[in-house]
Amino acid sequence: MKNVLFRFVYSQALSLLALASCASAQTTDYVGDGVFTQGIEGPAVDAQGRLYAVNFAQEGTIGVVDQPHNAQLFVTLPEGSTGNGIRFGRDGAIYVADYTGHNVLKIDPTTKAISVHAHSAQMNQPNDIAIAKSGVIYASDPKWADGTGNLWMISPAGKVSLLEANMGTTNGVEVSADEQHLYVNESVQRRVWKYDIDKTTGAPSNKRLLMEFADHGLDGMRSDVLGNLYIARYGAGEVAVVSPHGTLLQRIKLKGQKPTNVAFGGVDGKTVYVTLQDRGAIETFRSEQAGREWQLLRAK
């Protein structure tokens, strides 16, 4: 009993130290105010370290940033399409959640050719996506008007399957560092769910609550190589770092109040980029660990 109590007290002390240290965490501007629209989202970093985000200067575009304060147009999406979440597949292709076209788009980064990887008229508005090592894509699909949402799975061939309907407002989605779990959050309900991923089919099961926040919204999230989640806390002006067991480890304060998503990059994968809706800008901070997706792209 004493050992159990000691471990509990010790873990809580570590959590408090981590929370205290976040007060001194500093963010810097990678892209300044108004360069992107208030629809700024994404973001994603390619194997060469270039950062991509949607809605550069105007809606329906994707911008690329190759160094601080040097953003430029990468591509204009087809008429009727508007990007949201971006991910890079291990094939090097750019996958984009197209919420107005009810698609997941696929872009060749060299030729900039755009194709529809997956489409379903039953999708409300594909919001964020996550890609497993197998090439399976998981897509959140909120319906903001009534506070509900769906969760979809897309095969490497582009087949769309509904995994779960009538959830809360599904938003951030991520695969764990060990590929064994799927995380999905609900913005309005402020909940983060954890599932087990079937090794053969990729289908999630055994849903349970990982964490619930008392206030503000949840948006995009990413995992580091240890499995910790970095969650954009929309309205709170922070990124929350949560352990795979649901312990709040850190709260990184931002300049903007409405972060929409995060991505890992930099030469060592430990630079975190945060897109800010209220600023139309991108802030960065340093993390203790590299990002799961950053490591995966370099291990292909």
C-alpha positions as CSV (number, residue, x, y, z in Angstrom):
1,M,0.0,0.0,0.0
2,K,2.9,2.4,0.8
3,N,4.5,1.7,-2.5
4,V,1.2,2.4,-4.4
5,L,0.8,5.6,-2.4
6,F,4.4,6.7,-3.1
7,R,4.0,6.1,-6.9
8,F,0.8,8.1,-6.9
9,V,2.3,11.0,-5.0
10,Y,5.5,10.9,-7.2
11,S,3.4,10.9,-10.4
12,Q,1.3,13.8,-9.2
13,A,4.5,15.7,-8.3
14,L,5.9,15.2,-11.7
15,S,2.7,16.4,-13.3
16,L,2.7,19.6,-11.1
17,L,6.3,20.3,-12.0
18,A,5.5,19.9,-15.7
19,L,2.5,22.2,-15.3
20,A,4.6,24.8,-13.5
21,S,7.2,24.7,-16.1
22,C,4.7,25.6,-18.8
23,A,4.4,29.1,-17.5
24,S,7.9,29.9,-18.8
25,A,7.3,28.2,-22.2
26,Q,7.8,30.8,-25.0
27,T,6.2,30.8,-28.4
28,T,7.5,32.7,-31.4
29,D,5.9,33.7,-34.6
30,Y,6.7,31.6,-37.6
31,V,4.2,33.4,-39.8
32,G,2.7,36.7,-38.7
33,D,-0.9,38.0,-38.5
34,G,-3.2,37.9,-41.4
35,V,-1.0,35.9,-43.8
36,F,-3.5,33.1,-43.8
37,T,-7.3,33.6,-43.4
38,Q,-9.2,32.7,-40.3
39,G,-9.8,29.4,-41.9
40,I,-6.1,28.5,-41.3
41,E,-5.8,24.8,-40.5
42,G,-3.6,21.8,-41.5
43,P,-0.8,22.0,-40.6
44,A,1.7,19.4,-41.9
45,V,5.4,19.1,-42.5
46,D,7.0,17.2,-45.4
47,A,10.2,15.1,-45.3
48,Q,12.1,18.2,-46.4
49,G,10.9,20.2,-43.5
50,R,8.5,22.5,-45.4
51,L,5.3,23.4,-43.5
52,Y,1.9,23.4,-45.3
53,A,-1.4,25.0,-44.1
54,V,-4.7,25.6,-45.7
55,N,-6.3,29.0,-46.7
56,F,-3.2,31.1,-47.6
57,A,-4.4,34.6,-48.3
58,Q,-7.8,33.3,-49.4
59,E,-10.1,30.3,-48.9
60,G,-9.6,27.2,-51.0
61,T,-5.9,27.4,-51.2
62,I,-2.9,25.7,-49.5
63,G,0.2,27.7,-48.6
64,V,3.8,26.5,-48.0
65,V,6.3,28.0,-45.6
66,D,10.0,27.0,-46.1
67,Q,11.5,29.4,-43.5
68,P,10.2,31.9,-41.0
69,H,7.9,34.6,-42.5
70,N,8.3,33.2,-46.0
71,A,4.8,31.9,-46.9
72,Q,3.7,31.5,-50.5
73,L,0.9,29.9,-52.4
74,F,1.4,26.2,-53.0
75,V,-1.8,25.2,-54.8
76,T,-5.4,26.4,-55.4
77,L,-7.9,23.6,-54.8
78,P,-10.6,22.8,-57.4
79,E,-13.7,24.9,-57.3
80,G,-16.1,23.8,-54.5
81,S,-13.3,22.4,-52.4
82,T,-12.0,23.9,-49.1
83,G,-9.2,22.2,-47.2
84,N,-9.0,21.6,-43.5
85,G,-6.7,18.9,-42.0
86,I,-3.6,18.0,-43.9
87,R,-1.4,14.9,-43.5
88,F,1.5,13.4,-45.5
89,G,1.3,9.7,-46.4
90,R,4.4,7.5,-46.4
91,D,4.1,7.6,-50.2
92,G,4.9,11.3,-50.0
93,A,1.5,12.4,-51.2
94,I,-0.4,15.1,-49.4
95,Y,-3.9,14.1,-48.1
96,V,-6.4,16.9,-47.4
97,A,-9.7,16.8,-45.7
98,D,-12.0,18.8,-48.1
99,Y,-15.0,19.8,-45.9
100,T,-17.0,21.5,-48.6
101,G,-16.5,18.9,-51.2
102,H,-17.1,15.9,-48.9
103,N,-13.8,14.5,-50.0
104,V,-10.3,13.5,-48.9
105,L,-8.1,14.9,-51.7
106,K,-4.7,13.6,-52.7
107,I,-2.0,15.9,-54.1
108,D,1.2,15.0,-55.8
109,P,3.8,17.3,-54.1
110,T,6.0,17.4,-57.2
111,T,3.4,17.9,-60.0
112,K,0.7,19.5,-57.8
113,A,-1.8,17.3,-59.5
114,I,-5.0,17.0,-57.4
115,S,-7.3,14.0,-57.3
116,V,-10.1,12.7,-55.2
117,H,-8.8,9.9,-53.0
118,A,-12.1,9.3,-51.3
119,H,-15.6,10.8,-51.5
120,S,-18.9,10.2,-49.7
121,A,-22.0,12.4,-49.9
122,Q,-22.9,11.1,-46.5
123,M,-20.0,13.0,-44.9
124,N,-21.1,16.2,-43.1
125,Q,-17.8,18.0,-43.6
126,P,-14.5,16.1,-43.2
127,N,-12.5,18.0,-40.7
128,D,-9.3,16.3,-39.6
129,I,-7.5,13.2,-40.7
130,A,-4.9,10.8,-39.3
131,I,-2.9,8.2,-41.3
132,A,-1.7,4.9,-39.9
133,K,1.5,3.2,-41.0
134,S,-0.6,0.9,-43.1
135,G,-2.0,3.7,-45.1
136,V,-5.5,3.6,-43.5
137,I,-6.9,7.1,-43.0
138,Y,-9.2,8.0,-40.1
139,A,-11.4,11.1,-40.6
140,S,-13.4,13.1,-38.2
141,D,-16.7,14.5,-39.5
142,P,-18.5,17.0,-37.3
143,K,-22.0,18.5,-37.8
144,W,-21.7,21.8,-36.0
145,A,-25.3,22.8,-36.4
146,D,-26.5,20.1,-33.9
147,G,-23.3,19.3,-32.0
148,T,-23.0,15.8,-33.4
149,G,-20.3,14.0,-35.5
150,N,-19.2,10.8,-37.2
151,L,-16.0,8.9,-37.5
152,W,-14.9,7.4,-40.9
153,M,-12.2,5.0,-42.0
154,I,-10.7,5.2,-45.5
155,S,-8.7,2.2,-47.0
156,P,-5.5,2.8,-48.9
157,A,-7.6,2.2,-52.1
158,G,-10.0,5.0,-51.1
159,K,-13.0,2.9,-49.8
160,V,-15.0,4.8,-47.3
161,S,-16.5,3.1,-44.2
162,L,-18.5,4.6,-41.4
163,L,-17.0,3.6,-38.1
164,E,-19.3,5.4,-35.7
165,A,-22.2,7.8,-36.0
166,N,-23.9,10.2,-33.6
167,M,-20.9,11.1,-31.6
168,G,-20.2,14.6,-30.3
169,T,-18.6,17.2,-32.6
170,T,-15.7,15.0,-33.7
171,N,-12.6,17.0,-34.5
172,G,-9.0,16.1,-33.7
173,V,-8.0,12.6,-34.6
174,E,-4.6,10.8,-34.2
175,V,-3.0,7.4,-34.2
176,S,-0.8,6.5,-31.3
177,A,3.0,6.2,-31.6
178,D,2.8,2.5,-31.3
179,E,0.0,2.2,-33.8
180,Q,-2.2,0.4,-31.3
181,H,-4.7,3.1,-30.4
182,L,-6.8,5.8,-32.1
183,Y,-7.7,9.0,-30.4
184,V,-10.7,11.2,-31.3
185,N,-11.8,14.3,-29.6
186,E,-15.1,16.1,-29.5
187,S,-14.9,19.9,-29.6
188,V,-18.1,21.0,-27.9
189,Q,-18.3,18.2,-25.5
190,R,-14.5,18.6,-24.6
191,R,-13.9,14.9,-24.5
192,V,-11.0,12.8,-25.8
193,W,-11.8,9.1,-26.6
194,K,-9.3,6.3,-26.9
195,Y,-9.8,3.1,-29.0
196,D,-7.9,0.0,-29.7
197,I,-6.9,-0.6,-33.4
198,D,-7.4,-4.0,-34.9
199,K,-4.0,-5.1,-36.4
200,T,-5.6,-6.8,-39.3
201,T,-8.5,-4.6,-40.3
202,G,-7.5,-1.2,-38.8
203,A,-11.0,-0.9,-37.3
204,P,-11.1,0.7,-33.8
205,S,-12.9,-0.9,-30.8
206,N,-13.1,-0.8,-27.0
207,K,-13.9,2.9,-26.8
208,R,-13.2,4.6,-23.5
209,L,-12.9,8.1,-22.2
210,L,-9.2,9.3,-22.0
211,M,-9.9,12.8,-20.7
212,E,-12.5,15.4,-20.3
213,F,-11.8,19.2,-20.0
214,A,-14.0,21.5,-17.9
215,D,-13.9,24.5,-20.3
216,H,-13.1,25.7,-23.8
217,G,-13.1,23.7,-27.0
218,L,-10.8,21.0,-28.5
219,D,-9.4,21.1,-32.0
220,G,-6.6,19.3,-33.8
221,M,-4.1,17.1,-32.0
222,R,-0.8,15.2,-32.7
223,S,1.2,12.6,-30.9
224,D,4.9,12.7,-30.0
225,V,7.1,9.5,-30.2
226,L,6.3,8.6,-26.6
227,G,2.6,8.7,-27.2
228,N,1.7,12.0,-25.5
229,L,-1.0,14.0,-27.2
230,Y,-0.6,17.7,-28.1
231,I,-4.1,19.1,-28.2
232,A,-5.1,22.5,-29.6
233,R,-7.4,24.1,-26.9
234,Y,-9.6,26.4,-29.0
235,G,-10.6,29.5,-27.0
236,A,-8.1,28.7,-24.2
237,G,-5.1,30.0,-26.1
238,E,-3.0,27.0,-25.3
239,V,-1.8,23.6,-26.3
240,A,-2.4,20.9,-23.7
241,V,0.0,17.9,-23.5
242,V,-1.7,14.8,-22.3
243,S,-0.2,11.4,-21.5
244,P,-1.5,8.2,-23.1
245,H,-3.1,7.5,-19.7
246,G,-5.0,10.8,-19.6
247,T,-2.7,12.8,-17.3
248,L,-2.4,16.5,-18.1
249,L,1.4,17.0,-18.3
250,Q,1.7,20.6,-19.7
251,R,-0.2,23.6,-20.8
252,I,1.7,25.7,-23.3
253,K,0.4,29.3,-23.5
254,L,0.1,30.9,-26.9
255,K,-0.2,34.5,-28.0
256,G,-3.4,33.7,-29.9
257,Q,-6.6,32.5,-28.3
258,K,-7.9,30.2,-31.0
259,P,-5.5,27.4,-32.0
260,T,-6.9,25.1,-34.6
261,N,-4.2,22.5,-35.0
262,V,-0.6,21.5,-34.4
263,A,2.3,19.7,-36.3
264,F,5.8,18.6,-35.5
265,G,8.8,19.6,-37.6
266,G,12.2,21.2,-37.6
267,V,15.6,19.5,-38.0
268,D,15.0,17.2,-35.0
269,G,11.2,17.0,-35.1
270,K,10.8,18.8,-31.8
271,T,9.5,22.1,-33.2
272,V,5.7,22.3,-32.8
273,Y,3.8,24.5,-35.2
274,V,0.4,25.9,-34.1
275,T,-2.1,27.4,-36.5
276,L,-4.2,30.3,-35.0
277,Q,-7.6,31.2,-36.3
278,D,-7.9,34.6,-34.6
279,R,-4.5,35.7,-35.8
280,G,-4.4,34.0,-39.2
281,A,-0.8,33.2,-38.1
282,I,1.4,30.3,-37.1
283,E,3.3,30.2,-33.7
284,T,6.0,27.7,-32.7
285,F,7.4,26.3,-29.5
286,R,9.9,23.5,-28.7
287,S,8.9,20.1,-27.3
288,E,10.8,17.5,-25.3
289,Q,10.1,14.8,-27.9
290,A,9.9,14.5,-31.7
291,G,6.6,14.0,-33.3
292,R,5.3,10.6,-34.2
293,E,4.4,11.6,-37.8
294,W,7.8,13.3,-38.3
295,Q,9.6,10.2,-37.3
296,L,7.4,8.0,-39.5
297,L,8.1,10.0,-42.6
298,R,11.8,9.6,-42.1
299,A,11.6,5.9,-41.4
300,K,9.8,5.0,-44.7
